[in-house]
Amino acid sequence: MQEILTVIAYPVAWIICAYLLKIESGLAKLLISLTAAILVYVLIGIKIAQKENKENKD
């Protein structure tokens, strides 16, 4: 699930940069999209880790 959402986040961020923010630089779109995808991956990982810690305490 985590990887699927990361894969989806990359093109969504690219489209947002291209059409909504009107960023023309390919490098800027690449960096923003990769950052968004990594951020999604990390945030989901943190959420899963917190859920596992909560379950282990119970």
C-alpha positions in Angstrom: 0.0 0.0 0.0 2.8 2.4 0.9 4.6 1.9 -2.4 1.4 2.2 -4.4 0.6 5.6 -2.9 4.2 6.7 -3.5 3.9 5.8 -7.1 0.6 7.6 -7.4 2.0 10.7 -5.6 4.8 11.2 -8.1 2.7 11.8 -11.3 0.1 13.7 -9.4 2.7 16.1 -8.1 4.2 16.4 -11.6 0.7 17.3 -13.0 0.1 19.8 -10.3 3.5 21.5 -11.0 2.9 21.5 -14.8 -0.7 22.7 -15.0 -1.7 24.4 -11.8 1.6 26.0 -10.8 2.7 26.5 -14.4 6.3 25.4 -13.7 8.1 25.0 -16.9 11.5 23.8 -15.6 11.8 20.0 -15.9 14.4 19.9 -13.1 12.1 21.8 -10.7 9.1 19.5 -11.5 11.4 16.5 -11.0 12.7 17.7 -7.6 9.2 18.7 -6.4 7.6 15.5 -7.5 10.4 13.3 -6.0 10.2 15.2 -2.8 6.4 14.7 -2.7 6.7 11.0 -3.3 9.4 10.6 -0.7 7.3 12.6 1.8 4.3 10.4 1.2 6.4 7.3 1.7 7.9 8.6 5.0 4.6 9.9 6.4 2.9 6.5 5.8 5.9 4.7 7.3 5.7 6.9 10.5 2.0 6.3 10.7 2.5 2.5 10.4 5.3 2.5 13.0 3.1 4.5 15.5 0.2 2.0 14.9 2.5 -0.9 15.6 3.9 0.7 18.7 0.4 1.4 20.0 -0.6 -2.3 19.4 2.6 -3.5 21.2 1.8 -1.5 24.3 -1.7 -3.0 24.6 
